[in-house]
């Protein structure tokens, strides 16, 4: 299904580990973005208002509700929504080299120019219509996604005059692996070697949060 039931360009939720894509049967009526920073309160001696000191930034959170209806087709609506649940399950092939623990995949919500790279932190599914045998054919899914990548960490660069394509830079986030970064940048996890070579990484599986990487262009 390349469009929504209304013939519109569908919103997409993409599993960044596998490339599996859930196309929204009906686009959301609305979505909410929130962000909360942490500030520390200083001493208030002789003052009415304490001085605030910035402690750390918080991730953006995206909340939305999706609607799926397969009553007309008479098929189980879970065929469309089960891939969303898989995006909350631990991927045994995705192991953090430092903790040796697996984790669920990163995802991206794509719609109307928004490409929100995140992890799903909460999901609730409510079934509201059933066939005679109990098969669910109508459901709403409430999803909360927490931002994984800050685009400001690796701003776009323009090629320099006569210098060809400029290399992009990117700051490693906590828990990121070089193969995941390669998948996000090139749509091919196998291209991690290109990043490792460009940065002279002796131990490419030991990335440090805050480490800056050069992302060379594909030739």
Rosetta constraint file for C-alpha pairs under 8 A:
AtomPair CA 1 CA 23 HARMONIC 7.60 0.50
AtomPair CA 2 CA 9 HARMONIC 7.56 0.50
AtomPair CA 2 CA 10 HARMONIC 7.36 0.50
AtomPair CA 2 CA 23 HARMONIC 7.86 0.50
AtomPair CA 3 CA 7 HARMONIC 5.20 0.50
AtomPair CA 3 CA 8 HARMONIC 5.40 0.50
AtomPair CA 3 CA 9 HARMONIC 5.21 0.50
AtomPair CA 3 CA 10 HARMONIC 5.42 0.50
AtomPair CA 3 CA 25 HARMONIC 7.78 0.50
AtomPair CA 4 CA 8 HARMONIC 5.23 0.50
AtomPair CA 4 CA 9 HARMONIC 6.44 0.50
AtomPair CA 4 CA 10 HARMONIC 5.33 0.50
AtomPair CA 4 CA 23 HARMONIC 7.99 0.50
AtomPair CA 4 CA 24 HARMONIC 6.67 0.50
AtomPair CA 4 CA 25 HARMONIC 4.94 0.50
AtomPair CA 4 CA 26 HARMONIC 5.41 0.50
AtomPair CA 4 CA 27 HARMONIC 7.01 0.50
AtomPair CA 5 CA 25 HARMONIC 6.05 0.50
AtomPair CA 5 CA 26 HARMONIC 6.17 0.50
AtomPair CA 6 CA 26 HARMONIC 7.37 0.50
AtomPair CA 10 CA 23 HARMONIC 6.02 0.50
AtomPair CA 10 CA 24 HARMONIC 5.59 0.50
AtomPair CA 10 CA 25 HARMONIC 7.16 0.50
AtomPair CA 10 CA 26 HARMONIC 7.27 0.50
AtomPair CA 10 CA 27 HARMONIC 6.10 0.50
AtomPair CA 10 CA 111 HARMONIC 7.22 0.50
AtomPair CA 11 CA 23 HARMONIC 6.15 0.50
AtomPair CA 11 CA 24 HARMONIC 5.46 0.50
AtomPair CA 11 CA 27 HARMONIC 5.96 0.50
AtomPair CA 11 CA 109 HARMONIC 7.32 0.50
AtomPair CA 11 CA 110 HARMONIC 5.79 0.50
AtomPair CA 11 CA 111 HARMONIC 4.65 0.50
AtomPair CA 11 CA 112 HARMONIC 7.76 0.50
AtomPair CA 12 CA 21 HARMONIC 6.56 0.50
AtomPair CA 12 CA 22 HARMONIC 5.73 0.50
AtomPair CA 12 CA 23 HARMONIC 4.84 0.50
AtomPair CA 12 CA 24 HARMONIC 6.15 0.50
AtomPair CA 12 CA 108 HARMONIC 7.91 0.50
AtomPair CA 12 CA 109 HARMONIC 5.76 0.50
AtomPair CA 12 CA 110 HARMONIC 5.09 0.50
AtomPair CA 12 CA 111 HARMONIC 6.49 0.50
AtomPair CA 13 CA 21 HARMONIC 5.75 0.50
AtomPair CA 13 CA 22 HARMONIC 5.21 0.50
AtomPair CA 13 CA 23 HARMONIC 6.74 0.50
AtomPair CA 13 CA 24 HARMONIC 7.95 0.50
AtomPair CA 13 CA 107 HARMONIC 6.71 0.50
AtomPair CA 13 CA 108 HARMONIC 5.61 0.50
AtomPair CA 13 CA 109 HARMONIC 4.60 0.50
AtomPair CA 13 CA 110 HARMONIC 6.37 0.50
AtomPair CA 14 CA 19 HARMONIC 6.12 0.50
AtomPair CA 14 CA 20 HARMONIC 5.89 0.50
AtomPair CA 14 CA 21 HARMONIC 4.46 0.50
AtomPair CA 14 CA 22 HARMONIC 6.42 0.50
AtomPair CA 14 CA 107 HARMONIC 5.34 0.50
AtomPair CA 14 CA 108 HARMONIC 5.22 0.50
AtomPair CA 14 CA 109 HARMONIC 6.61 0.50
AtomPair CA 14 CA 110 HARMONIC 7.91 0.50
AtomPair CA 15 CA 19 HARMONIC 5.15 0.50
AtomPair CA 15 CA 20 HARMONIC 5.28 0.50
AtomPair CA 15 CA 21 HARMONIC 6.28 0.50
AtomPair CA 15 CA 87 HARMONIC 6.42 0.50
AtomPair CA 15 CA 105 HARMONIC 6.55 0.50
AtomPair CA 15 CA 106 HARMONIC 6.41 0.50
AtomPair CA 15 CA 107 HARMONIC 4.66 0.50
AtomPair CA 15 CA 108 HARMONIC 6.91 0.50
AtomPair CA 16 CA 20 HARMONIC 7.67 0.50
AtomPair CA 16 CA 105 HARMONIC 6.53 0.50
AtomPair CA 16 CA 106 HARMONIC 5.47 0.50
AtomPair CA 16 CA 107 HARMONIC 5.13 0.50
AtomPair CA 16 CA 108 HARMONIC 7.02 0.50
AtomPair CA 16 CA 183 HARMONIC 7.46 0.50
AtomPair CA 16 CA 184 HARMONIC 7.27 0.50
AtomPair CA 17 CA 105 HARMONIC 5.72 0.50
AtomPair CA 17 CA 106 HARMONIC 6.77 0.50
AtomPair CA 17 CA 107 HARMONIC 7.91 0.50
AtomPair CA 17 CA 180 HARMONIC 7.44 0.50
AtomPair CA 17 CA 183 HARMONIC 7.81 0.50
AtomPair CA 20 CA 83 HARMONIC 7.82 0.50
AtomPair CA 22 CA 80 HARMONIC 7.22 0.50
AtomPair CA 22 CA 81 HARMONIC 7.75 0.50
AtomPair CA 22 CA 83 HARMONIC 6.88 0.50
AtomPair CA 22 CA 84 HARMONIC 7.19 0.50
AtomPair CA 24 CA 66 HARMONIC 7.10 0.50
AtomPair CA 24 CA 67 HARMONIC 7.77 0.50
AtomPair CA 24 CA 68 HARMONIC 7.64 0.50
AtomPair CA 25 CA 67 HARMONIC 6.98 0.50
AtomPair CA 25 CA 68 HARMONIC 5.74 0.50
AtomPair CA 25 CA 69 HARMONIC 7.65 0.50
AtomPair CA 26 CA 66 HARMONIC 7.01 0.50
AtomPair CA 26 CA 67 HARMONIC 5.94 0.50
AtomPair CA 26 CA 68 HARMONIC 6.74 0.50
AtomPair CA 27 CA 66 HARMONIC 6.97 0.50
AtomPair CA 27 CA 67 HARMONIC 7.79 0.50
AtomPair CA 28 CA 64 HARMONIC 6.84 0.50
AtomPair CA 28 CA 65 HARMONIC 6.09 0.50
AtomPair CA 28 CA 66 HARMONIC 5.58 0.50
AtomPair CA 28 CA 67 HARMONIC 7.47 0.50
AtomPair CA 29 CA 65 HARMONIC 7.93 0.50
AtomPair CA 30 CA 64 HARMONIC 6.71 0.50
AtomPair CA 30 CA 65 HARMONIC 7.78 0.50
AtomPair CA 31 CA 62 HARMONIC 6.99 0.50
AtomPair CA 31 CA 63 HARMONIC 5.71 0.50
AtomPair CA 31 CA 64 HARMONIC 4.63 0.50
AtomPair CA 31 CA 65 HARMONIC 7.44 0.50
AtomPair CA 32 CA 61 HARMONIC 7.91 0.50
AtomPair CA 32 CA 62 HARMONIC 5.63 0.50
AtomPair CA 32 CA 63 HARMONIC 5.16 0.50
AtomPair CA 32 CA 64 HARMONIC 6.55 0.50
AtomPair CA 33 CA 60 HARMONIC 6.58 0.50
AtomPair CA 33 CA 61 HARMONIC 5.54 0.50
AtomPair CA 33 CA 62 HARMONIC 4.64 0.50
AtomPair CA 33 CA 63 HARMONIC 6.60 0.50
AtomPair CA 34 CA 60 HARMONIC 5.49 0.50
AtomPair CA 34 CA 61 HARMONIC 5.13 0.50
AtomPair CA 34 CA 62 HARMONIC 6.65 0.50
AtomPair CA 35 CA 58 HARMONIC 6.14 0.50
AtomPair CA 35 CA 59 HARMONIC 6.03 0.50
AtomPair CA 35 CA 60 HARMONIC 4.44 0.50
AtomPair CA 35 CA 61 HARMONIC 6.23 0.50
AtomPair CA 36 CA 57 HARMONIC 7.09 0.50
AtomPair CA 36 CA 58 HARMONIC 5.23 0.50
AtomPair CA 36 CA 59 HARMONIC 7.22 0.50
AtomPair CA 36 CA 60 HARMONIC 7.44 0.50
AtomPair CA 37 CA 54 HARMONIC 7.97 0.50
AtomPair CA 37 CA 55 HARMONIC 7.83 0.50
AtomPair CA 37 CA 56 HARMONIC 6.17 0.50
AtomPair CA 37 CA 57 HARMONIC 4.53 0.50
AtomPair CA 37 CA 58 HARMONIC 4.93 0.50
AtomPair CA 38 CA 54 HARMONIC 6.50 0.50
AtomPair CA 38 CA 55 HARMONIC 5.41 0.50
AtomPair CA 38 CA 56 HARMONIC 5.32 0.50
AtomPair CA 38 CA 57 HARMONIC 6.15 0.50
AtomPair CA 38 CA 58 HARMONIC 7.06 0.50
AtomPair CA 39 CA 52 HARMONIC 6.01 0.50
AtomPair CA 39 CA 53 HARMONIC 5.48 0.50
AtomPair CA 39 CA 54 HARMONIC 4.55 0.50
AtomPair CA 39 CA 55 HARMONIC 5.08 0.50
AtomPair CA 39 CA 56 HARMONIC 7.17 0.50
AtomPair CA 40 CA 52 HARMONIC 5.58 0.50
AtomPair CA 40 CA 53 HARMONIC 5.07 0.50
AtomPair CA 40 CA 54 HARMONIC 6.29 0.50
AtomPair CA 40 CA 55 HARMONIC 6.17 0.50
AtomPair CA 41 CA 50 HARMONIC 5.92 0.50
AtomPair CA 41 CA 51 HARMONIC 5.91 0.50
AtomPair CA 41 CA 52 HARMONIC 4.79 0.50
AtomPair CA 41 CA 53 HARMONIC 6.39 0.50
AtomPair CA 42 CA 50 HARMONIC 5.60 0.50
AtomPair CA 42 CA 51 HARMONIC 5.11 0.50
AtomPair CA 42 CA 52 HARMONIC 6.01 0.50
AtomPair CA 42 CA 53 HARMONIC 7.06 0.50
AtomPair CA 43 CA 50 HARMONIC 6.03 0.50
AtomPair CA 43 CA 51 HARMONIC 7.05 0.50
AtomPair CA 44 CA 48 HARMONIC 6.83 0.50
AtomPair CA 44 CA 49 HARMONIC 6.51 0.50
AtomPair CA 44 CA 50 HARMONIC 4.79 0.50
AtomPair CA 44 CA 51 HARMONIC 7.27 0.50
AtomPair CA 59 CA 146 HARMONIC 6.40 0.50
AtomPair CA 59 CA 147 HARMONIC 5.31 0.50
AtomPair CA 59 CA 148 HARMONIC 7.42 0.50
AtomPair CA 60 CA 146 HARMONIC 6.03 0.50
AtomPair CA 60 CA 147 HARMONIC 5.16 0.50
AtomPair CA 61 CA 144 HARMONIC 6.90 0.50
AtomPair CA 61 CA 145 HARMONIC 5.68 0.50
AtomPair CA 61 CA 146 HARMONIC 4.58 0.50
AtomPair CA 61 CA 147 HARMONIC 6.06 0.50
AtomPair CA 62 CA 144 HARMONIC 5.75 0.50
AtomPair CA 62 CA 145 HARMONIC 5.09 0.50
AtomPair CA 62 CA 146 HARMONIC 6.40 0.50
AtomPair CA 62 CA 147 HARMONIC 7.75 0.50
AtomPair CA 63 CA 142 HARMONIC 7.46 0.50
AtomPair CA 63 CA 143 HARMONIC 5.79 0.50
AtomPair CA 63 CA 144 HARMONIC 4.59 0.50
AtomPair CA 63 CA 145 HARMONIC 6.44 0.50
AtomPair CA 64 CA 142 HARMONIC 5.96 0.50
AtomPair CA 64 CA 143 HARMONIC 5.61 0.50
AtomPair CA 64 CA 144 HARMONIC 6.81 0.50
AtomPair CA 65 CA 140 HARMONIC 6.73 0.50
AtomPair CA 65 CA 141 HARMONIC 5.54 0.50
AtomPair CA 65 CA 142 HARMONIC 4.41 0.50
AtomPair CA 65 CA 143 HARMONIC 6.26 0.50
AtomPair CA 66 CA 140 HARMONIC 5.59 0.50
AtomPair CA 66 CA 141 HARMONIC 5.08 0.50
AtomPair CA 66 CA 142 HARMONIC 6.47 0.50
AtomPair CA 66 CA 143 HARMONIC 8.00 0.50
AtomPair CA 67 CA 138 HARMONIC 7.74 0.50
AtomPair CA 67 CA 139 HARMONIC 6.01 0.50
AtomPair CA 67 CA 140 HARMONIC 4.57 0.50
AtomPair CA 67 CA 141 HARMONIC 6.46 0.50
AtomPair CA 68 CA 77 HARMONIC 6.84 0.50
AtomPair CA 68 CA 80 HARMONIC 7.67 0.50
AtomPair CA 68 CA 137 HARMONIC 7.92 0.50
AtomPair CA 68 CA 138 HARMONIC 5.75 0.50
AtomPair CA 68 CA 139 HARMONIC 5.42 0.50
AtomPair CA 68 CA 140 HARMONIC 6.38 0.50
AtomPair CA 69 CA 77 HARMONIC 6.53 0.50
AtomPair CA 69 CA 137 HARMONIC 5.70 0.50
AtomPair CA 69 CA 138 HARMONIC 4.35 0.50
AtomPair CA 69 CA 139 HARMONIC 6.55 0.50
AtomPair CA 70 CA 74 HARMONIC 6.05 0.50
AtomPair CA 70 CA 75 HARMONIC 5.93 0.50
AtomPair CA 70 CA 76 HARMONIC 6.92 0.50
AtomPair CA 70 CA 77 HARMONIC 5.57 0.50
AtomPair CA 70 CA 137 HARMONIC 4.95 0.50
AtomPair CA 70 CA 138 HARMONIC 6.28 0.50
AtomPair CA 71 CA 75 HARMONIC 6.97 0.50
AtomPair CA 71 CA 131 HARMONIC 7.93 0.50
AtomPair CA 71 CA 137 HARMONIC 5.08 0.50
AtomPair CA 71 CA 138 HARMONIC 6.75 0.50
AtomPair CA 74 CA 131 HARMONIC 7.52 0.50
AtomPair CA 74 CA 137 HARMONIC 7.02 0.50
AtomPair CA 75 CA 135 HARMONIC 7.78 0.50
AtomPair CA 75 CA 137 HARMONIC 6.60 0.50
AtomPair CA 76 CA 135 HARMONIC 5.88 0.50
AtomPair CA 76 CA 136 HARMONIC 5.71 0.50
AtomPair CA 76 CA 137 HARMONIC 5.48 0.50
AtomPair CA 77 CA 81 HARMONIC 6.85 0.50
AtomPair CA 77 CA 136 HARMONIC 5.98 0.50
AtomPair CA 77 CA 137 HARMONIC 4.71 0.50
AtomPair CA 77 CA 138 HARMONIC 6.28 0.50
AtomPair CA 77 CA 139 HARMONIC 7.30 0.50
AtomPair CA 78 CA 82 HARMONIC 5.41 0.50
AtomPair CA 78 CA 136 HARMONIC 7.43 0.50
AtomPair CA 78 CA 137 HARMONIC 7.87 0.50
AtomPair CA 79 CA 83 HARMONIC 7.89 0.50
AtomPair CA 81 CA 85 HARMONIC 7.03 0.50
AtomPair CA 82 CA 86 HARMONIC 6.45 0.50
AtomPair CA 83 CA 87 HARMONIC 6.53 0.50
AtomPair CA 84 CA 88 HARMONIC 7.16 0.50
AtomPair CA 85 CA 89 HARMONIC 6.78 0.50
AtomPair CA 87 CA 104 HARMONIC 6.40 0.50
AtomPair CA 87 CA 105 HARMONIC 5.99 0.50
AtomPair CA 87 CA 106 HARMONIC 7.77 0.50
AtomPair CA 87 CA 107 HARMONIC 7.35 0.50
AtomPair CA 87 CA 120 HARMONIC 7.23 0.50
AtomPair CA 88 CA 104 HARMONIC 5.54 0.50
AtomPair CA 88 CA 105 HARMONIC 7.23 0.50
AtomPair CA 88 CA 120 HARMONIC 6.29 0.50
AtomPair CA 88 CA 121 HARMONIC 7.70 0.50
AtomPair CA 89 CA 103 HARMONIC 7.64 0.50
AtomPair CA 89 CA 104 HARMONIC 5.17 0.50
AtomPair CA 89 CA 105 HARMONIC 7.73 0.50
AtomPair CA 90 CA 102 HARMONIC 6.11 0.50
AtomPair CA 90 CA 103 HARMONIC 4.65 0.50
AtomPair CA 90 CA 104 HARMONIC 4.06 0.50
AtomPair CA 90 CA 105 HARMONIC 7.20 0.50
AtomPair CA 91 CA 95 HARMONIC 7.94 0.50
AtomPair CA 91 CA 102 HARMONIC 6.14 0.50
AtomPair CA 91 CA 103 HARMONIC 5.72 0.50
AtomPair CA 91 CA 104 HARMONIC 5.25 0.50
AtomPair CA 91 CA 105 HARMONIC 6.44 0.50
AtomPair CA 92 CA 102 HARMONIC 5.67 0.50
AtomPair CA 92 CA 103 HARMONIC 7.47 0.50
AtomPair CA 93 CA 102 HARMONIC 7.30 0.50
AtomPair CA 94 CA 102 HARMONIC 5.36 0.50
AtomPair CA 94 CA 103 HARMONIC 6.38 0.50
AtomPair CA 94 CA 104 HARMONIC 7.85 0.50
AtomPair CA 94 CA 105 HARMONIC 7.79 0.50
AtomPair CA 95 CA 100 HARMONIC 5.72 0.50
AtomPair CA 95 CA 101 HARMONIC 5.26 0.50
AtomPair CA 95 CA 102 HARMONIC 4.23 0.50
AtomPair CA 95 CA 103 HARMONIC 6.85 0.50
AtomPair CA 96 CA 100 HARMONIC 5.11 0.50
AtomPair CA 96 CA 101 HARMONIC 5.46 0.50
AtomPair CA 96 CA 102 HARMONIC 6.14 0.50
AtomPair CA 96 CA 103 HARMONIC 7.80 0.50
AtomPair CA 96 CA 175 HARMONIC 6.70 0.50
AtomPair CA 96 CA 176 HARMONIC 7.97 0.50
AtomPair CA 96 CA 177 HARMONIC 7.20 0.50
AtomPair CA 97 CA 101 HARMONIC 7.73 0.50
AtomPair CA 97 CA 205 HARMONIC 6.30 0.50
AtomPair CA 97 CA 206 HARMONIC 7.03 0.50
AtomPair CA 98 CA 206 HARMONIC 7.24 0.50
AtomPair CA 104 CA 119 HARMONIC 7.82 0.50
AtomPair CA 105 CA 119 HARMONIC 6.99 0.50
AtomPair CA 106 CA 117 HARMONIC 7.15 0.50
AtomPair CA 106 CA 118 HARMONIC 5.80 0.50
AtomPair CA 106 CA 119 HARMONIC 5.00 0.50
AtomPair CA 106 CA 120 HARMONIC 7.86 0.50
AtomPair CA 106 CA 148 HARMONIC 7.70 0.50
AtomPair CA 107 CA 117 HARMONIC 5.91 0.50
AtomPair CA 107 CA 118 HARMONIC 5.44 0.50
AtomPair CA 107 CA 119 HARMONIC 5.70 0.50
AtomPair CA 107 CA 120 HARMONIC 7.42 0.50
AtomPair CA 108 CA 115 HARMONIC 6.28 0.50
AtomPair CA 108 CA 116 HARMONIC 5.17 0.50
AtomPair CA 108 CA 117 HARMONIC 4.35 0.50
AtomPair CA 108 CA 118 HARMONIC 5.88 0.50
AtomPair CA 108 CA 119 HARMONIC 7.94 0.50
AtomPair CA 109 CA 114 HARMONIC 7.31 0.50
AtomPair CA 109 CA 115 HARMONIC 5.66 0.50
AtomPair CA 109 CA 116 HARMONIC 5.05 0.50
AtomPair CA 109 CA 117 HARMONIC 6.74 0.50
AtomPair CA 109 CA 118 HARMONIC 7.92 0.50
AtomPair CA 110 CA 114 HARMONIC 5.42 0.50
AtomPair CA 110 CA 115 HARMONIC 4.53 0.50
AtomPair CA 110 CA 116 HARMONIC 6.49 0.50
AtomPair CA 111 CA 115 HARMONIC 6.82 0.50
AtomPair CA 116 CA 147 HARMONIC 6.98 0.50
AtomPair CA 117 CA 147 HARMONIC 5.96 0.50
AtomPair CA 117 CA 148 HARMONIC 5.62 0.50
AtomPair CA 117 CA 149 HARMONIC 6.01 0.50
AtomPair CA 118 CA 145 HARMONIC 5.82 0.50
AtomPair CA 118 CA 146 HARMONIC 5.18 0.50
AtomPair CA 118 CA 147 HARMONIC 4.27 0.50
AtomPair CA 118 CA 148 HARMONIC 4.36 0.50
AtomPair CA 118 CA 149 HARMONIC 7.03 0.50
AtomPair CA 119 CA 145 HARMONIC 5.48 0.50
AtomPair CA 119 CA 146 HARMONIC 5.51 0.50
AtomPair CA 119 CA 147 HARMONIC 6.76 0.50
AtomPair CA 119 CA 148 HARMONIC 6.53 0.50
AtomPair CA 120 CA 143 HARMONIC 7.11 0.50
AtomPair CA 120 CA 144 HARMONIC 5.89 0.50
AtomPair CA 120 CA 145 HARMONIC 4.40 0.50
AtomPair CA 120 CA 146 HARMONIC 6.43 0.50
AtomPair CA 121 CA 143 HARMONIC 7.93 0.50
AtomPair CA 121 CA 144 HARMONIC 5.77 0.50
AtomPair CA 121 CA 145 HARMONIC 5.66 0.50
AtomPair CA 121 CA 146 HARMONIC 6.52 0.50
AtomPair CA 122 CA 143 HARMONIC 5.87 0.50
AtomPair CA 122 CA 144 HARMONIC 5.06 0.50
AtomPair CA 122 CA 145 HARMONIC 7.19 0.50
AtomPair CA 123 CA 141 HARMONIC 6.91 0.50
AtomPair CA 123 CA 142 HARMONIC 5.54 0.50
AtomPair CA 123 CA 143 HARMONIC 4.53 0.50
AtomPair CA 123 CA 144 HARMONIC 6.33 0.50
AtomPair CA 124 CA 141 HARMONIC 5.66 0.50
AtomPair CA 124 CA 142 HARMONIC 5.12 0.50
AtomPair CA 124 CA 143 HARMONIC 6.68 0.50
AtomPair CA 125 CA 139 HARMONIC 6.79 0.50
AtomPair CA 125 CA 140 HARMONIC 5.78 0.50
AtomPair CA 125 CA 141 HARMONIC 4.40 0.50
AtomPair CA 125 CA 142 HARMONIC 6.39 0.50
AtomPair CA 126 CA 139 HARMONIC 5.46 0.50
AtomPair CA 126 CA 140 HARMONIC 5.34 0.50
AtomPair CA 126 CA 141 HARMONIC 6.44 0.50
AtomPair CA 127 CA 136 HARMONIC 6.39 0.50
AtomPair CA 127 CA 137 HARMONIC 7.73 0.50
AtomPair CA 127 CA 138 HARMONIC 5.90 0.50
AtomPair CA 127 CA 139 HARMONIC 4.34 0.50
AtomPair CA 127 CA 140 HARMONIC 6.69 0.50
AtomPair CA 128 CA 136 HARMONIC 7.57 0.50
AtomPair CA 128 CA 137 HARMONIC 7.91 0.50
AtomPair CA 128 CA 138 HARMONIC 5.58 0.50
AtomPair CA 128 CA 139 HARMONIC 5.67 0.50
AtomPair CA 128 CA 140 HARMONIC 7.91 0.50
AtomPair CA 129 CA 136 HARMONIC 5.90 0.50
AtomPair CA 129 CA 137 HARMONIC 5.67 0.50
AtomPair CA 129 CA 138 HARMONIC 4.97 0.50
AtomPair CA 129 CA 139 HARMONIC 7.29 0.50
AtomPair CA 130 CA 134 HARMONIC 5.29 0.50
AtomPair CA 130 CA 135 HARMONIC 5.28 0.50
AtomPair CA 130 CA 136 HARMONIC 4.33 0.50
AtomPair CA 130 CA 137 HARMONIC 5.46 0.50
AtomPair CA 130 CA 138 HARMONIC 7.09 0.50
AtomPair CA 131 CA 135 HARMONIC 5.18 0.50
AtomPair CA 131 CA 136 HARMONIC 6.48 0.50
AtomPair CA 131 CA 137 HARMONIC 6.94 0.50
AtomPair CA 149 CA 153 HARMONIC 7.95 0.50
AtomPair CA 149 CA 173 HARMONIC 7.40 0.50
AtomPair CA 150 CA 154 HARMONIC 7.92 0.50
AtomPair CA 151 CA 155 HARMONIC 6.45 0.50
AtomPair CA 153 CA 170 HARMONIC 5.89 0.50
AtomPair CA 153 CA 171 HARMONIC 5.61 0.50
AtomPair CA 154 CA 168 HARMONIC 6.94 0.50
AtomPair CA 154 CA 169 HARMONIC 5.18 0.50
AtomPair CA 154 CA 170 HARMONIC 4.32 0.50
AtomPair CA 154 CA 171 HARMONIC 6.51 0.50
AtomPair CA 155 CA 168 HARMONIC 7.57 0.50
AtomPair CA 155 CA 169 HARMONIC 7.35 0.50
AtomPair CA 155 CA 170 HARMONIC 7.93 0.50
AtomPair CA 156 CA 168 HARMONIC 6.63 0.50
AtomPair CA 157 CA 166 HARMONIC 6.41 0.50
AtomPair CA 157 CA 167 HARMONIC 7.47 0.50
AtomPair CA 157 CA 168 HARMONIC 6.40 0.50
AtomPair CA 158 CA 165 HARMONIC 7.57 0.50
AtomPair CA 158 CA 166 HARMONIC 6.27 0.50
AtomPair CA 159 CA 163 HARMONIC 6.59 0.50
AtomPair CA 159 CA 164 HARMONIC 5.83 0.50
AtomPair CA 159 CA 165 HARMONIC 4.83 0.50
AtomPair CA 159 CA 166 HARMONIC 4.58 0.50
AtomPair CA 160 CA 164 HARMONIC 6.67 0.50
AtomPair CA 160 CA 165 HARMONIC 7.42 0.50
AtomPair CA 160 CA 166 HARMONIC 6.60 0.50
AtomPair CA 165 CA 217 HARMONIC 6.95 0.50
AtomPair CA 166 CA 216 HARMONIC 7.89 0.50
AtomPair CA 166 CA 217 HARMONIC 7.77 0.50
AtomPair CA 167 CA 214 HARMONIC 6.33 0.50
AtomPair CA 167 CA 215 HARMONIC 5.78 0.50
AtomPair CA 167 CA 216 HARMONIC 4.93 0.50
AtomPair CA 167 CA 217 HARMONIC 6.34 0.50
AtomPair CA 168 CA 214 HARMONIC 5.84 0.50
AtomPair CA 168 CA 215 HARMONIC 4.91 0.50
AtomPair CA 168 CA 216 HARMONIC 6.41 0.50
AtomPair CA 168 CA 217 HARMONIC 7.69 0.50
AtomPair CA 169 CA 212 HARMONIC 6.70 0.50
AtomPair CA 169 CA 213 HARMONIC 5.52 0.50
AtomPair CA 169 CA 214 HARMONIC 4.52 0.50
AtomPair CA 169 CA 215 HARMONIC 5.55 0.50
AtomPair CA 170 CA 212 HARMONIC 5.59 0.50
AtomPair CA 170 CA 213 HARMONIC 5.20 0.50
AtomPair CA 170 CA 214 HARMONIC 6.50 0.50
AtomPair CA 170 CA 215 HARMONIC 7.03 0.50
AtomPair CA 171 CA 209 HARMONIC 7.57 0.50
AtomPair CA 171 CA 210 HARMONIC 5.54 0.50
AtomPair CA 171 CA 211 HARMONIC 5.54 0.50
AtomPair CA 171 CA 212 HARMONIC 4.41 0.50
AtomPair CA 171 CA 213 HARMONIC 6.17 0.50
AtomPair CA 172 CA 176 HARMONIC 6.49 0.50
AtomPair CA 172 CA 207 HARMONIC 7.17 0.50
AtomPair CA 172 CA 208 HARMONIC 6.65 0.50
AtomPair CA 172 CA 209 HARMONIC 5.03 0.50
AtomPair CA 172 CA 210 HARMONIC 5.22 0.50
AtomPair CA 172 CA 211 HARMONIC 5.24 0.50
AtomPair CA 172 CA 212 HARMONIC 6.28 0.50
AtomPair CA 172 CA 213 HARMONIC 7.29 0.50
AtomPair CA 173 CA 208 HARMONIC 7.89 0.50
AtomPair CA 173 CA 209 HARMONIC 4.94 0.50
AtomPair CA 173 CA 210 HARMONIC 6.35 0.50
AtomPair CA 174 CA 208 HARMONIC 7.45 0.50
AtomPair CA 174 CA 209 HARMONIC 4.91 0.50
AtomPair CA 174 CA 210 HARMONIC 7.98 0.50
AtomPair CA 175 CA 209 HARMONIC 7.61 0.50
AtomPair CA 176 CA 180 HARMONIC 6.83 0.50
AtomPair CA 176 CA 181 HARMONIC 7.15 0.50
AtomPair CA 176 CA 207 HARMONIC 7.53 0.50
AtomPair CA 176 CA 209 HARMONIC 7.98 0.50
AtomPair CA 177 CA 181 HARMONIC 6.34 0.50
AtomPair CA 177 CA 205 HARMONIC 6.71 0.50
AtomPair CA 177 CA 207 HARMONIC 6.90 0.50
AtomPair CA 178 CA 182 HARMONIC 6.15 0.50
AtomPair CA 178 CA 192 HARMONIC 5.77 0.50
AtomPair CA 178 CA 195 HARMONIC 7.81 0.50
AtomPair CA 178 CA 204 HARMONIC 6.73 0.50
AtomPair CA 178 CA 205 HARMONIC 6.66 0.50
AtomPair CA 178 CA 207 HARMONIC 7.38 0.50
AtomPair CA 179 CA 183 HARMONIC 6.21 0.50
AtomPair CA 179 CA 189 HARMONIC 4.73 0.50
AtomPair CA 179 CA 190 HARMONIC 6.74 0.50
AtomPair CA 179 CA 191 HARMONIC 7.39 0.50
AtomPair CA 179 CA 192 HARMONIC 5.12 0.50
AtomPair CA 180 CA 184 HARMONIC 6.22 0.50
AtomPair CA 180 CA 189 HARMONIC 6.17 0.50
AtomPair CA 181 CA 185 HARMONIC 6.09 0.50
AtomPair CA 181 CA 189 HARMONIC 7.54 0.50
AtomPair CA 181 CA 192 HARMONIC 7.52 0.50
AtomPair CA 182 CA 186 HARMONIC 5.64 0.50
AtomPair CA 182 CA 187 HARMONIC 6.93 0.50
AtomPair CA 182 CA 188 HARMONIC 6.11 0.50
AtomPair CA 182 CA 189 HARMONIC 4.93 0.50
AtomPair CA 182 CA 190 HARMONIC 7.15 0.50
AtomPair CA 182 CA 191 HARMONIC 5.59 0.50
AtomPair CA 182 CA 192 HARMONIC 5.07 0.50
AtomPair CA 182 CA 195 HARMONIC 7.38 0.50
AtomPair CA 183 CA 187 HARMONIC 4.31 0.50
AtomPair CA 183 CA 188 HARMONIC 4.52 0.50
AtomPair CA 183 CA 189 HARMONIC 4.27 0.50
AtomPair CA 183 CA 190 HARMONIC 7.75 0.50
AtomPair CA 183 CA 191 HARMONIC 7.57 0.50
AtomPair CA 184 CA 188 HARMONIC 7.74 0.50
AtomPair CA 185 CA 215 HARMONIC 7.91 0.50
AtomPair CA 186 CA 191 HARMONIC 7.14 0.50
AtomPair CA 186 CA 218 HARMONIC 7.83 0.50
AtomPair CA 191 CA 195 HARMONIC 7.09 0.50
AtomPair CA 192 CA 196 HARMONIC 6.22 0.50
AtomPair CA 193 CA 197 HARMONIC 6.00 0.50
AtomPair CA 194 CA 198 HARMONIC 6.17 0.50
AtomPair CA 194 CA 216 HARMONIC 7.40 0.50
AtomPair CA 195 CA 199 HARMONIC 6.27 0.50
AtomPair CA 195 CA 213 HARMONIC 7.70 0.50
AtomPair CA 195 CA 214 HARMONIC 6.99 0.50
AtomPair CA 195 CA 215 HARMONIC 5.95 0.50
AtomPair CA 195 CA 216 HARMONIC 6.81 0.50
AtomPair CA 196 CA 200 HARMONIC 5.89 0.50
AtomPair CA 196 CA 201 HARMONIC 5.03 0.50
AtomPair CA 196 CA 202 HARMONIC 7.90 0.50
AtomPair CA 196 CA 204 HARMONIC 6.03 0.50
AtomPair CA 197 CA 201 HARMONIC 6.49 0.50
AtomPair CA 198 CA 214 HARMONIC 6.64 0.50
AtomPair CA 198 CA 215 HARMONIC 7.49 0.50
AtomPair CA 198 CA 216 HARMONIC 6.83 0.50
AtomPair CA 199 CA 213 HARMONIC 6.52 0.50
AtomPair CA 199 CA 214 HARMONIC 6.26 0.50
AtomPair CA 203 CA 207 HARMONIC 7.92 0.50
AtomPair CA 207 CA 211 HARMONIC 7.03 0.50
